[in-house]
Amino acid sequence: MCAVGRRNIDEVLAAARARLHRLTPEQAAEAVRAGALLVDTRDGDVRGREGRIPGAVHAPLSVLEWRVDPDSRNQDPRLRGREDRIILICQDGYSSSLAAIRLQELGFENTTDVIGGVVAWVAAGLAIER
C-alpha cells in the first residue's frame, strides 16, 4: 500500500478546483438553456427551506455517483443520456467541487460546478422556487 501524506481540506479543495472549469451562476444558467443539466446535491431539508431551482434534478451527495452512472442499477432516469454535460450545485459551492471531481474520475469529463452555489445563484437574481 502506498503511503499518502496528509493534506488538509483546503488543499484538497484547491486541487479539485484547479481541475474544473467552474461556472458563475449566470454562466450555469446559460449552459442549462443550451442543454446542460443542473444537478442540485443539497439535502432535501435544505432544499425545502432554502428553495429549489426550477428544472434542476435532485441527487444527494450520498448517492450522486449511483444516480449519474448509466452502469448503475440506480441511475436516475432524468439523468439518462444527459451525463455528458452535468453542472453540480450545492449550497455554497464547496462540496459540489469535490463531487464534480468524483464524477470526472468516473469518466464524466465535462462535469463542473457553480461558483458560490445556491447562495450565489440567489444573489444573482436567478430563479428559485420557495
MDAnalysis code that builds the backbone (N, CA, C; Angstrom):
import MDAnalysis as mda
import numpy as np

u = mda.Universe.empty(390, n_residues=130, atom_resindex=np.repeat(np.arange(130), 3), trajectory=True)
u.add_TopologyAttr("name", ["N", "CA", "C"] * 130)
u.add_TopologyAttr("resid", np.arange(1, 131))
u.add_TopologyAttr("resname", ["MET", "CYS", "ALA", "VAL", "GLY", "ARG", "ARG", "ASN", "ILE", "ASP", "GLU", "VAL", "LEU", "ALA", "ALA", "ALA", "ARG", "ALA", "ARG", "LEU", "HIS", "ARG", "LEU", "THR", "PRO", "GLU", "GLN", "ALA", "ALA", "GLU", "ALA", "VAL", "ARG", "ALA", "GLY", "ALA", "LEU", "LEU", "VAL", "ASP", "THR", "ARG", "ASP", "GLY", "ASP", "VAL", "ARG", "GLY", "ARG", "GLU", "GLY", "ARG", "ILE", "PRO", "GLY", "ALA", "VAL", "HIS", "ALA", "PRO", "LEU", "SER", "VAL", "LEU", "GLU", "TRP", "ARG", "VAL", "ASP", "PRO", "ASP", "SER", "ARG", "ASN", "GLN", "ASP", "PRO", "ARG", "LEU", "ARG", "GLY", "ARG", "GLU", "ASP", "ARG", "ILE", "ILE", "LEU", "ILE", "CYS", "GLN", "ASP", "GLY", "TYR", "SER", "SER", "SER", "LEU", "ALA", "ALA", "ILE", "ARG", "LEU", "GLN", "GLU", "LEU", "GLY", "PHE", "GLU", "ASN", "THR", "THR", "ASP", "VAL", "ILE", "GLY", "GLY", "VAL", "VAL", "ALA", "TRP", "VAL", "ALA", "ALA", "GLY", "LEU", "ALA", "ILE", "GLU", "ARG"])
u.atoms.positions = np.array([
    [0.834, -1.175, 0.000],
    [0.000, 0.000, 0.000],
    [0.885, 1.247, 0.000],
    [0.547, 2.181, -0.814],
    [1.321, 3.413, -0.954],
    [0.899, 4.422, 0.112],
    [1.859, 4.959, 0.798],
    [1.555, 5.965, 1.815],
    [1.342, 7.311, 1.151],
    [0.301, 7.984, 1.561],
    [-0.022, 9.305, 1.042],
    [0.069, 10.283, 2.204],
    [0.788, 11.372, 1.974],
    [0.880, 12.388, 3.018],
    [-0.468, 13.034, 3.256],
    [-0.718, 13.373, 4.469],
    [-1.986, 14.013, 4.818],
    [-2.031, 15.424, 4.258],
    [-3.194, 15.767, 3.688],
    [-3.453, 17.127, 3.227],
    [-4.674, 17.631, 3.958],
    [-4.773, 18.934, 4.096],
    [-5.990, 19.461, 4.723],
    [-7.047, 19.695, 3.644],
    [-8.255, 19.928, 4.074],
    [-9.368, 20.055, 3.134],
    [-9.195, 21.241, 2.193],
    [-8.577, 22.317, 2.657],
    [-8.356, 23.459, 1.770],
    [-7.442, 23.084, 0.612],
    [-6.440, 22.266, 0.865],
    [-5.533, 21.810, -0.200],
    [-6.260, 20.885, -1.170],
    [-7.060, 19.987, -0.640],
    [-7.821, 19.067, -1.489],
    [-8.811, 19.845, -2.353],
    [-9.491, 20.807, -1.750],
    [-10.457, 21.620, -2.483],
    [-9.763, 22.446, -3.569],
    [-8.634, 23.054, -3.257],
    [-7.891, 23.842, -4.250],
    [-7.441, 22.969, -5.412],
    [-6.989, 21.759, -5.114],
    [-6.554, 20.840, -6.178],
    [-7.740, 20.439, -7.053],
    [-8.880, 20.208, -6.437],
    [-10.077, 19.853, -7.203],
    [-10.487, 20.998, -8.118],
    [-10.538, 22.190, -7.558],
    [-10.979, 23.344, -8.350],
    [-10.007, 23.679, -9.473],
    [-8.741, 23.369, -9.303],
    [-7.761, 23.606, -10.365],
    [-8.034, 22.717, -11.577],
    [-8.753, 21.632, -11.369],
    [-9.074, 20.698, -12.450],
    [-10.408, 21.007, -13.125],
    [-11.167, 21.922, -12.565],
    [-12.513, 22.218, -13.073],
    [-12.549, 23.533, -13.829],
    [-13.447, 23.604, -14.789],
    [-13.783, 24.877, -15.426],
    [-15.103, 25.306, -14.785],
    [-15.001, 25.928, -13.611],
    [-16.176, 26.286, -12.825],
    [-16.963, 27.413, -13.493],
    [-18.254, 27.450, -13.229],
    [-19.125, 28.432, -13.853],
    [-19.728, 29.379, -12.821],
    [-19.890, 30.628, -13.210],
    [-20.650, 31.557, -12.394],
    [-22.117, 31.117, -12.484],
    [-22.962, 31.585, -11.591],
    [-24.382, 31.242, -11.708],
    [-24.972, 31.644, -13.067],
    [-24.602, 32.804, -13.545],
    [-25.115, 33.252, -14.846],
    [-24.645, 32.332, -15.972],
    [-23.381, 31.934, -15.951],
    [-22.865, 31.006, -16.964],
    [-23.562, 29.651, -16.868],
    [-23.819, 29.202, -15.650],
    [-24.514, 27.927, -15.461],
    [-25.931, 28.004, -16.017],
    [-26.626, 29.093, -15.736],
    [-27.990, 29.259, -16.247],
    [-27.991, 29.263, -17.771],
    [-27.024, 29.915, -18.367],
    [-26.907, 29.927, -19.833],
    [-26.614, 28.526, -20.366],
    [-25.723, 27.804, -19.704],
    [-25.395, 26.438, -20.126],
    [-26.619, 25.531, -20.041],
    [-27.437, 25.725, -19.016],
    [-28.670, 24.944, -18.888],
    [-29.613, 25.270, -20.039],
    [-29.726, 26.541, -20.380],
    [-30.564, 26.922, -21.535],
    [-30.051, 26.288, -22.819],
    [-28.733, 26.040, -22.883],
    [-28.125, 25.437, -24.073],
    [-28.104, 23.902, -24.012],
    [-28.707, 23.311, -22.955],
    [-28.829, 21.858, -22.915],
    [-28.100, 21.138, -21.797],
    [-27.305, 21.844, -21.012],
    [-26.638, 21.196, -19.877],
    [-27.678, 20.866, -18.813],
    [-27.316, 19.971, -17.914],
    [-28.215, 19.553, -16.854],
    [-27.689, 20.041, -15.512],
    [-28.518, 20.743, -14.767],
    [-28.156, 21.216, -13.436],
    [-28.608, 20.179, -12.415],
    [-27.682, 19.735, -11.578],
    [-27.979, 18.747, -10.545],
    [-27.729, 19.380, -9.181],
    [-28.778, 19.442, -8.383],
    [-28.728, 20.023, -7.044],
    [-28.393, 18.912, -6.056],
    [-27.257, 19.041, -5.387],
    [-26.791, 17.993, -4.477],
    [-27.151, 18.263, -3.025],
    [-27.873, 19.337, -2.758],
    [-28.211, 19.682, -1.376],
    [-29.176, 18.671, -0.770],
    [-29.126, 18.559, 0.541],
    [-30.043, 17.729, 1.304],
    [-31.472, 18.212, 1.070],
    [-32.408, 17.284, 1.065],
    [-33.806, 17.624, 0.826],
    [-34.360, 18.647, 1.798],
    [-33.947, 18.571, 3.067],
    [-34.413, 19.542, 4.055],
    [-33.942, 20.954, 3.722],
    [-32.708, 21.059, 3.284],
    [-32.151, 22.371, 2.908],
    [-32.886, 22.908, 1.695],
    [-33.122, 22.058, 0.719],
    [-33.855, 22.485, -0.477],
    [-35.251, 22.964, -0.106],
    [-35.897, 22.268, 0.832],
    [-37.225, 22.666, 1.262],
    [-37.220, 24.017, 1.956],
    [-36.196, 24.262, 2.739],
    [-36.080, 25.516, 3.497],
    [-35.606, 26.674, 2.628],
    [-34.599, 26.432, 1.808],
    [-33.944, 27.493, 1.030],
    [-34.531, 27.689, -0.368],
    [-35.265, 26.701, -0.849],
    [-35.860, 26.797, -2.179],
    [-35.195, 25.882, -3.185],
    [-35.923, 25.623, -4.255],
    [-35.466, 24.740, -5.326],
    [-35.231, 25.547, -6.595],
    [-34.278, 25.096, -7.378],
    [-34.026, 25.726, -8.672],
    [-34.898, 25.026, -9.704],
    [-35.770, 25.766, -10.396],
    [-36.646, 25.136, -11.389],
    [-35.834, 24.367, -12.436],
    [-36.254, 23.135, -12.687],
    [-35.621, 22.309, -13.707],
    [-34.414, 21.530, -13.232],
    [-33.890, 21.839, -12.053],
    [-32.725, 21.104, -11.543],
    [-33.165, 19.727, -11.058],
    [-32.318, 18.747, -11.295],
    [-32.550, 17.392, -10.801],
    [-31.898, 17.279, -9.433],
    [-32.592, 16.684, -8.476],
    [-32.034, 16.500, -7.139],
    [-31.346, 15.140, -7.065],
    [-30.066, 15.149, -6.690],
    [-29.300, 13.926, -6.456],
    [-28.388, 14.197, -5.271],
    [-28.751, 13.714, -4.079],
    [-27.948, 13.983, -2.891],
    [-26.529, 13.445, -3.028],
    [-25.606, 14.099, -2.356],
    [-24.196, 13.701, -2.421],
    [-23.981, 12.248, -2.050],
    [-24.759, 11.729, -1.111],
    [-24.541, 10.366, -0.633],
    [-24.792, 9.303, -1.695],
    [-25.548, 9.643, -2.746],
    [-25.852, 8.669, -3.799],
    [-25.570, 9.217, -5.200],
    [-24.893, 10.332, -5.279],
    [-24.701, 11.026, -6.557],
    [-24.136, 10.122, -7.646],
    [-23.046, 9.438, -7.360],
    [-22.405, 8.618, -8.394],
    [-23.346, 7.544, -8.924],
    [-24.152, 6.939, -8.050],
    [-25.082, 5.898, -8.475],
    [-26.222, 6.469, -9.294],
    [-26.618, 7.698, -9.010],
    [-27.699, 8.334, -9.771],
    [-27.238, 8.771, -11.161],
    [-25.943, 9.077, -11.306],
    [-25.416, 9.545, -12.586],
    [-24.957, 8.386, -13.475],
    [-24.288, 7.416, -12.929],
    [-23.639, 6.351, -13.710],
    [-24.661, 5.475, -14.440],
    [-24.615, 5.443, -15.783],
    [-25.566, 4.622, -16.530],
    [-25.366, 3.123, -16.300],
    [-24.220, 2.718, -15.784],
    [-23.985, 1.304, -15.487],
    [-24.527, 0.905, -14.121],
    [-24.995, 1.872, -13.370],
    [-25.573, 1.601, -12.058],
    [-27.014, 1.162, -12.236],
    [-27.460, 0.249, -11.421],
    [-28.874, -0.143, -11.445],
    [-29.744, 0.947, -10.831],
    [-29.112, 1.968, -10.278],
    [-29.847, 3.018, -9.579],
    [-29.735, 4.376, -10.258],
    [-29.423, 4.391, -11.554],
    [-29.338, 5.673, -12.243],
    [-30.698, 6.350, -12.253],
    [-30.698, 7.642, -12.003],
    [-31.922, 8.435, -12.064],
    [-32.324, 8.554, -13.539],
    [-33.535, 8.144, -13.907],
    [-33.941, 8.202, -15.314],
    [-33.876, 9.604, -15.915],
    [-33.980, 10.628, -15.072],
    [-33.897, 12.005, -15.579],
    [-32.489, 12.358, -16.030],
    [-31.503, 11.564, -15.610],
    [-30.113, 11.812, -15.989],
    [-29.696, 10.984, -17.206],
    [-30.461, 9.966, -17.526],
    [-30.123, 9.054, -18.619],
    [-29.933, 9.805, -19.931],
    [-28.772, 9.603, -20.531],
    [-28.453, 10.233, -21.800],
    [-27.996, 11.675, -21.683],
    [-27.920, 12.180, -20.469],
    [-27.531, 13.585, -20.269],
    [-26.282, 13.699, -19.407],
    [-25.582, 12.589, -19.219],
    [-24.432, 12.544, -18.319],
    [-23.226, 13.334, -18.822],
    [-23.236, 13.714, -20.097],
    [-22.052, 14.358, -20.679],
    [-21.944, 15.847, -20.368],
    [-23.004, 16.468, -19.888],
    [-22.968, 17.912, -19.587],
    [-23.691, 18.176, -18.276],
    [-23.050, 17.818, -17.171],
    [-23.653, 17.988, -15.855],
    [-22.973, 19.134, -15.119],
    [-23.799, 19.986, -14.526],
    [-23.329, 21.075, -13.670],
    [-23.902, 20.821, -12.287],
    [-23.036, 20.677, -11.306],
    [-23.476, 20.445, -9.939],
    [-23.603, 21.759, -9.193],
    [-24.571, 21.803, -8.285],
    [-24.735, 22.971, -7.425],
    [-25.056, 22.482, -6.017],
    [-24.395, 23.082, -5.041],
    [-24.655, 22.799, -3.633],
    [-25.007, 24.135, -2.972],
    [-25.006, 24.192, -1.679],
    [-25.409, 25.421, -1.001],
    [-24.423, 26.569, -1.225],
    [-23.130, 26.307, -1.021],
    [-22.129, 27.376, -1.086],
    [-21.018, 27.164, -2.117],
    [-21.021, 26.049, -2.816],
    [-20.013, 25.820, -3.849],
    [-18.763, 25.103, -3.383],
    [-18.830, 24.408, -2.261],
    [-17.668, 23.660, -1.783],
    [-17.812, 22.168, -2.097],
    [-18.837, 21.547, -1.559],
    [-18.987, 20.104, -1.766],
    [-19.241, 19.765, -3.231],
    [-19.835, 20.683, -3.984],
    [-20.070, 20.416, -5.407],
    [-18.759, 20.331, -6.186],
    [-17.742, 21.073, -5.771],
    [-16.435, 20.983, -6.442],
    [-15.837, 19.591, -6.255],
    [-15.878, 19.102, -5.033],
    [-15.335, 17.770, -4.752],
    [-16.140, 16.689, -5.465],
    [-17.462, 16.852, -5.492],
    [-18.319, 15.884, -6.169],
    [-18.089, 15.892, -7.681],
    [-17.852, 17.057, -8.257],
    [-17.589, 17.144, -9.695],
    [-16.333, 16.354, -10.063],
    [-15.323, 16.423, -9.216],
    [-14.107, 15.649, -9.471],
    [-14.391, 14.161, -9.385],
    [-15.208, 13.756, -8.425],
    [-15.554, 12.326, -8.324],
    [-16.247, 11.858, -9.601],
    [-17.133, 12.669, -10.151],
    [-17.797, 12.285, -11.402],
    [-16.817, 12.298, -12.570],
    [-15.899, 13.257, -12.592],
    [-14.879, 13.244, -13.644],
    [-14.054, 11.962, -13.576],
    [-13.761, 11.507, -12.367],
    [-12.985, 10.274, -12.214],
    [-13.752, 9.049, -12.688],
    [-15.076, 9.145, -12.774],
    [-15.891, 8.076, -13.354],
    [-15.957, 8.190, -14.877],
    [-15.369, 9.248, -15.422],
    [-15.345, 9.424, -16.871],
    [-16.252, 10.505, -17.404],
    [-16.958, 11.207, -16.534],
    [-17.840, 12.287, -16.970],
    [-17.033, 13.579, -16.981],
    [-16.194, 13.714, -18.014],
    [-15.168, 14.749, -18.074],
    [-15.694, 16.169, -18.115],
    [-16.904, 16.368, -18.584],
    [-17.444, 17.723, -18.709],
    [-18.209, 18.179, -17.478],
    [-18.182, 17.388, -16.425],
    [-18.863, 17.772, -15.188],
    [-18.128, 18.937, -14.539],
    [-18.885, 19.880, -14.030],
    [-18.319, 21.020, -13.307],
    [-19.300, 21.450, -12.233],
    [-19.054, 22.616, -11.639],
    [-19.958, 23.101, -10.605],
    [-20.106, 24.607, -10.679],
    [-20.990, 25.115, -9.821],
    [-21.327, 26.535, -9.800],
    [-20.559, 27.225, -8.680],
    [-19.838, 28.262, -9.034],
    [-19.100, 29.068, -8.056],
    [-20.097, 29.722, -7.097],
    [-19.919, 29.486, -5.820],
    [-20.780, 30.109, -4.818],
    [-22.082, 29.390, -4.555],
    [-22.385, 28.344, -5.316],
    [-23.571, 27.530, -5.087],
    [-24.881, 28.291, -5.171],
    [-25.870, 27.760, -4.462],
    [-27.211, 28.343, -4.486],
    [-27.214, 29.738, -3.871],
    [-26.347, 29.972, -2.910],
    [-26.265, 31.310, -2.317],
    [-25.943, 32.334, -3.404],
    [-24.982, 32.028, -4.262],
    [-24.619, 32.935, -5.352],
    [-25.712, 32.973, -6.423],
    [-26.364, 31.835, -6.658],
    [-27.464, 31.758, -7.624],
    [-28.565, 32.752, -7.235],
    [-28.961, 32.715, -5.974],
    [-29.998, 33.623, -5.461],
    [-29.521, 35.074, -5.526],
    [-28.281, 35.312, -5.121],
    [-27.725, 36.672, -5.146],
    [-27.696, 37.243, -6.561],
    [-27.553, 36.372, -7.557],
    [-27.528, 36.803, -8.956],
    [-28.946, 37.072, -9.498],
    [-29.949, 36.802, -8.670],
    [-31.326, 37.056, -9.102],
    [-31.895, 35.987, -10.001],
    [-31.297, 34.806, -10.001],
    [-31.784, 33.718, -10.847],
    [-32.953, 33.006, -10.164],
    [-33.741, 32.286, -10.956],
    [-34.979, 31.688, -10.481],
    [-34.786, 30.701, -9.342],
    [-35.662, 30.817, -8.366],
    [-35.719, 29.887, -7.229],
    [-37.180, 29.741, -6.842],
    [-37.597, 28.516, -6.548],
    [-38.966, 28.258, -6.109],
    [-38.970, 28.043, -4.617],
    [-39.779, 28.770, -3.907],
    [-39.870, 28.646, -2.434],
    [-41.065, 27.809, -2.059],
])
